[in-house]
Structures are given as C-alpha cells and as structure tokens.
Amino acid sequence: MTWTFENDFTTDRDKVRIECGDVITRDQQLDDKAITYAISIEGSILSAAARCCEWLQSFYARKADMSEGALKISLSQRALAYVKKAKELRFRDSITAVPYSGGISIADKENYNDDTDRVPPAFFRGMEDNPIAMQDTPGAVQGDPFSQEQ
C-alpha cells in the first residue's frame, strides 16, 4: 500500500486526506490509488473526501466491537464518525455558491435585454411618463389612469 501525505496542500490527494482526516502516518486508512480514484469519480475535493469517508465507514461497519476486561475497542463508533463526516462534507460541497450582481457591465445588460425568453419586467423606467403611450404596451391599463371620471 502506497500512502503519502506531504502536508503542503498543493496536491488534490493531500487536500482529500486533510478533509477526511487520513493524515496520521501511524494510522494509515486509504492508499493513494483509492484517493486518486475517488477524485476521478467525484470531481471535487469535498465530494472525493466524502466518498473516502463512506468507504471507511463501510470498512469499520464490518468490524465488531471488542472488550477484554478494562480494554474496550469500539470500531462501530469509528464507523458512525465517518458517516457523520461524510454527511458534513457532502453538505459543504452542496452549498458552494458564486454571488452574482447583474447589470454591472454593458455587455451583461445587452445580453439581458436581447434574451427573447425572459419575462418582461412589470415595472420599468418612464412607465408613467406618458400614460396614453402605454395603451399599446401589453398588459397596460387602458384609458387615462389620471382621469377623474369614474
């Protein structure tokens, strides 16, 4: 089994190891090939780390808890910890969002206005400047809205 951890976080493998906690040389959990495979099938560091935690959970779920006098080994607790960690990593991976602020660039405004599939705005600048001109606008109120006649 090849297990490497450089502790410099420049490789995806090290990033996955730090996220799933497989960084102790004396307690190696997953070999490099398993982590490389997880990265290739998941596509992101957090998802790959979650997949590794799910594999480790499956491994420890098959092991039995043991006790001999005062000595007690609870491998089922390790399995539960990896389940919890995998859920946390999946959640963190799902909430990554990129903020967007529209209308900052001229090209962005032009693309928005040229989009024939967008819903026309209900309000727009100058919509009450000339109510008679609004009569040809779809959805406009017919007649003079400023008229006092009922």
N, C-alpha and C positions, 0 to 999 in steps of 0.2 A: 504494500500500500504506500503510495506516494502522498505525503502530507506536507504542505509548505504554507507558511504564514510569515510574510516579510515585515508586517506591522508598519507598512508605509502607505497603504491605501491607494496605491497607484494602479493596482490590478483589480479587475472585477472579482476575481477569486477571493482576494483579501477583504473586499467590501462585503461579499456574501458571508464570509467567515465571521466577520465582526458583527453583522446583523443577527446571525443565528447563534452566536456565542461559541463557535468552534475555534477558539484561539489558544487553548492550553495545550502545550506540547506533550505533557504527560498524560493527557486525556483526549487523544485524537478521536474525532467522531466520523468524519467523512473524508474520503480521499479526494485528491484534486480532480480526478476524472468525473466523479459524481457531481461535484460543484460545476465543472465545465458543462456537463450535460444539463444540469438544472438551468444554467444561464441560457443555453441554446434553446430550450423548450419554453421558457417563461418569457424572456425578452426584457425583463427589468431586474435590477439588483434586488429590490424588495420582494418581488414575486419569486425569484430564484431562492432567496433565503427562506421564504415561507415554504416552498417546496422541500427544501432540505430539512426544515423543522418537521414537516409532515412525514418524511421518510424516517427521521429519528424517532418520532412518536410511534410509528408502526413497529420499529425495531424494539423499543422499550416496552411497548404494549404486550409483546410476546413473552417477555421475561417475567418471572414470578418474584414476588416479594419474599424475602427470606429473613429468618431471625434465629439466632443461636444465643441463648442467654440474654446478655445485655446488648449484644450486637444485633443491629437490625438494618437491613438493606431494603429500601423501598424504591424499586425500579418503576413501579406504577406511578409514583409521584413525578419521576422524570418524564414519563410519557405525558402526563397531564400538563406539565410545564411546557413541553414542546407544542402541545395542542394550543395552549394559550398564546404562546409566542407566534405560532403560525397565523392565528386569527388576527393578532395585533399587526403583524407585517402585511397581511392582505388588506386590512383596513387602511393602514398608512399608504399603501400603494394605490388604493382606490380614491383617495381624497386629494391627490395631486392635481392642482388646477392652475391654469395660467390666467391671470387677470387680463381683461380686455377693456380698452377705453376707445370707443368708436368716435369717429368724426375728428380725429386729430390731424390726419393728413388729407390733402386734397384728393389724392388717388383713392383713399378709403371712402370719402364722401361720394366721389363719382361712381365707384363700384356699387355703392349702396343705392344711389339714385337710378343706375342703369339696370338694376335687378328687377326683371319683369314679374318675378314670382313673389315679391314681398307684398305684404298687406299695406295699402296706402295709409298714411298717418291720419288719425282722426282730427288732429289739430296741426296747423301749420302757420308760419309767419305770414301776416297780412290777410288772414282769412276773414276778418271783419272790416277790412278797409273799405270795400265796396260791396254791400250785400246784394245788389242787383246782379253783379257779375258772378255771384255764387250760384245763380239759378242753373247754370249749365254744368255745375260741378256735381258728380254723382253723390247722392246722399245729402245734398244741401237742402235746407228748408226753403220751400217755395214761397214767394211773396217777399214783402219787405218786413223783416223782423223788427224794424224800428217804428213801424206804423202803429198809431194809437187806435186804429179801427179794430173792432172785435168781431 
